[in-house]
Amino acid sequence: MFEREVRDFSTIQRWTTFRAVHRHSLAEHSFYVALYADQIATFIQSKCDRSILLRYCLWHDVEELLSGDLPGPYKRAVGNAEKAREFEMMHNMSRFTGAEWQVPKDDEIIAIVKLANAIDEVMYLATEHQMGNGNVPKLLEQSFNRAVRAIRRLKLEEEKEFNLLEIFHAAMTEHKIGTNKYLRD
């Protein structure tokens, strides 16, 4: 427990092949994935075990402590390397936590985390766009489409899916244009 390497979550940079205004760390990403996953689980009234959900969110990219962030296009091109990634992740999880850890078997937890991950990606890119990064529009569109597919993978009732899509689109739009609801009149 309390290994020094865990602190490296704050120094591992994401989006390493992308010209960014702000570098997003693995710690920031893990925090936002946990935050969004909790919000999603609440919205869809998930009965999943929240402690497993949030623990998975915090540790879902732990292998990046060794590898650094692998660019998304590379990960998608490699394809079904997920089993090797899960093995490496489980090994690192037990090393860092002192407990055996496995990727959750609950499909809903995995779907929620994938969606939260996609939402973090969209919100990060929306912030980059808002700060004037001209490299963003095409990536933001692709990321948004991945998030929409992740919402559909939750297999929600039609009305709940529609509402979640509406909330997500509104949040992304506000984020992209820089609206801060705490500073409004």
C-alpha positions as CSV (number, residue, x, y, z in Angstrom):
1,M,0.0,0.0,0.0
2,F,0.9,3.7,-0.4
3,E,3.5,2.9,-3.1
4,R,5.3,5.9,-4.6
5,E,4.5,4.7,-8.1
6,V,0.8,5.4,-7.5
7,R,1.6,9.1,-7.3
8,D,2.8,8.8,-10.9
9,F,-0.9,8.8,-11.9
10,S,-0.5,12.6,-11.7
11,T,2.6,12.7,-13.9
12,I,1.5,10.2,-16.7
13,Q,0.2,12.4,-19.5
14,R,-2.7,11.4,-21.7
15,W,-3.1,12.4,-25.3
16,T,0.7,12.2,-25.9
17,T,0.5,12.4,-29.7
18,F,-2.0,15.3,-29.7
19,R,-1.0,19.0,-29.6
20,A,-2.8,20.2,-26.5
21,V,-3.2,23.5,-24.7
22,H,-3.6,21.6,-21.4
23,R,-2.1,18.2,-20.7
24,H,-4.5,15.8,-19.1
25,S,-3.0,13.5,-16.5
26,L,-3.9,9.9,-15.8
27,A,-5.0,11.1,-12.3
28,E,-7.4,13.7,-13.7
29,H,-8.8,11.2,-16.1
30,S,-9.3,8.5,-13.5
31,F,-11.0,11.1,-11.2
32,Y,-13.4,12.3,-14.0
33,V,-14.2,8.7,-15.1
34,A,-15.2,7.9,-11.4
35,L,-17.2,11.1,-11.2
36,Y,-19.1,10.6,-14.5
37,A,-19.6,6.8,-13.7
38,D,-21.2,7.7,-10.4
39,Q,-23.5,10.2,-12.1
40,I,-24.4,7.7,-14.9
41,A,-25.1,5.0,-12.4
42,T,-27.4,7.3,-10.4
43,F,-29.2,8.6,-13.5
44,I,-29.9,5.1,-14.9
45,Q,-30.7,3.8,-11.3
46,S,-28.1,1.1,-11.6
47,K,-28.2,-1.6,-8.9
48,C,-24.5,-2.3,-9.4
49,D,-22.1,-2.4,-6.5
50,R,-20.9,1.2,-6.4
51,S,-17.7,0.3,-4.5
52,I,-16.7,-2.1,-7.4
53,L,-17.7,0.5,-10.0
54,L,-15.7,3.4,-8.4
55,R,-12.7,1.2,-7.7
56,Y,-12.7,0.0,-11.3
57,C,-12.9,3.6,-12.5
58,L,-9.9,4.7,-10.4
59,W,-7.7,1.7,-11.5
60,H,-9.0,1.0,-15.0
61,D,-5.9,2.5,-16.7
62,V,-3.3,1.3,-14.1
63,E,-1.2,-0.4,-16.7
64,E,-0.4,3.1,-18.1
65,L,1.9,3.5,-15.1
66,L,4.2,1.1,-17.0
67,S,3.4,1.9,-20.6
68,G,2.2,5.5,-20.6
69,D,-0.9,6.4,-22.5
70,L,-1.2,4.5,-25.7
71,P,-2.9,6.6,-28.4
72,G,-6.5,5.6,-29.1
73,P,-5.9,4.9,-32.8
74,Y,-3.2,2.5,-31.9
75,K,-5.4,0.7,-29.3
76,R,-8.2,0.4,-31.9
77,A,-5.9,-0.9,-34.6
78,V,-4.5,-3.5,-32.3
79,G,-8.0,-4.8,-31.8
80,N,-8.5,-7.7,-29.4
81,A,-5.5,-7.1,-27.2
82,E,-8.0,-6.7,-24.3
83,K,-7.1,-10.0,-22.7
84,A,-3.4,-9.2,-22.4
85,R,-4.4,-5.8,-21.0
86,E,-6.7,-7.3,-18.4
87,F,-3.9,-9.7,-17.3
88,E,-1.4,-6.8,-17.0
89,M,-4.0,-4.8,-15.2
90,M,-4.8,-7.5,-12.7
91,H,-1.1,-8.0,-12.0
92,N,-0.6,-4.3,-11.3
93,M,-3.8,-4.0,-9.3
94,S,-2.7,-6.8,-6.9
95,R,0.8,-5.3,-6.7
96,F,-0.5,-1.8,-5.8
97,T,-3.5,-2.7,-3.6
98,G,-2.2,-5.9,-2.0
99,A,-5.4,-7.6,-2.9
100,E,-6.3,-9.8,-5.8
101,W,-8.3,-7.7,-8.3
102,Q,-10.1,-8.7,-11.4
103,V,-11.8,-6.7,-14.1
104,P,-15.5,-6.7,-12.9
105,K,-17.6,-9.5,-14.4
106,D,-20.7,-7.2,-14.3
107,D,-21.4,-6.1,-17.9
108,E,-23.3,-3.0,-16.6
109,I,-20.2,-1.8,-14.7
110,I,-18.0,-2.3,-17.7
111,A,-20.5,-0.4,-19.9
112,I,-20.8,2.4,-17.4
113,V,-17.0,2.8,-17.2
114,K,-16.6,2.7,-21.0
115,L,-19.3,5.5,-21.2
116,A,-17.7,7.5,-18.5
117,N,-14.3,7.1,-20.2
118,A,-15.8,8.3,-23.5
119,I,-17.5,11.3,-21.8
120,D,-14.2,12.3,-20.2
121,E,-12.6,12.2,-23.6
122,V,-15.4,14.4,-25.1
123,M,-15.3,16.9,-22.2
124,Y,-11.5,17.1,-22.4
125,L,-11.6,17.8,-26.1
126,A,-14.5,20.3,-25.6
127,T,-12.3,22.2,-23.2
128,E,-9.4,22.2,-25.7
129,H,-11.8,23.5,-28.3
130,Q,-13.0,26.2,-26.0
131,M,-9.4,27.2,-25.3
132,G,-8.8,27.7,-29.0
133,N,-7.1,24.4,-30.0
134,G,-7.7,24.1,-33.7
135,N,-6.7,20.4,-33.8
136,V,-9.9,19.4,-32.0
137,P,-13.1,19.5,-34.3
138,K,-12.6,16.2,-36.1
139,L,-11.4,14.4,-32.9
140,L,-14.3,15.8,-30.9
141,E,-16.8,14.6,-33.5
142,Q,-15.3,11.1,-33.4
143,S,-15.2,11.0,-29.6
144,F,-18.8,12.3,-29.4
145,N,-19.9,9.4,-31.7
146,R,-18.0,6.9,-29.6
147,A,-19.8,8.2,-26.5
148,V,-23.2,8.0,-28.2
149,R,-22.4,4.3,-29.1
150,A,-21.4,3.7,-25.5
151,I,-24.7,5.2,-24.3
152,R,-26.6,2.8,-26.6
153,R,-24.6,-0.1,-25.3
154,L,-26.2,0.5,-21.9
155,K,-29.4,-0.9,-23.4
156,L,-31.7,1.6,-21.5
157,E,-35.4,2.1,-22.0
158,E,-35.9,4.4,-25.0
159,E,-37.0,7.4,-23.0
160,K,-34.1,7.1,-20.5
161,E,-31.6,6.7,-23.4
162,F,-33.0,9.8,-25.1
163,N,-32.8,11.8,-21.9
164,L,-29.2,10.7,-21.3
165,L,-28.3,11.6,-24.9
166,E,-29.9,15.0,-24.4
167,I,-28.1,15.7,-21.1
168,F,-24.8,14.6,-22.6
169,H,-25.2,16.8,-25.7
170,A,-26.2,19.8,-23.7
171,A,-23.3,19.4,-21.3
172,M,-20.8,19.0,-24.1
173,T,-22.2,22.0,-25.9
174,E,-22.0,24.2,-22.8
175,H,-18.5,22.9,-22.0
176,K,-17.3,23.6,-25.6
177,I,-18.5,27.2,-25.6
178,G,-17.2,27.8,-22.1
179,T,-20.4,28.5,-20.2
180,N,-20.0,28.2,-16.4
181,K,-23.3,27.9,-14.7
182,Y,-21.8,29.1,-11.4
183,L,-20.8,32.4,-12.9
184,R,-24.1,33.2,-14.7
185,D,-26.4,36.0,-13.5
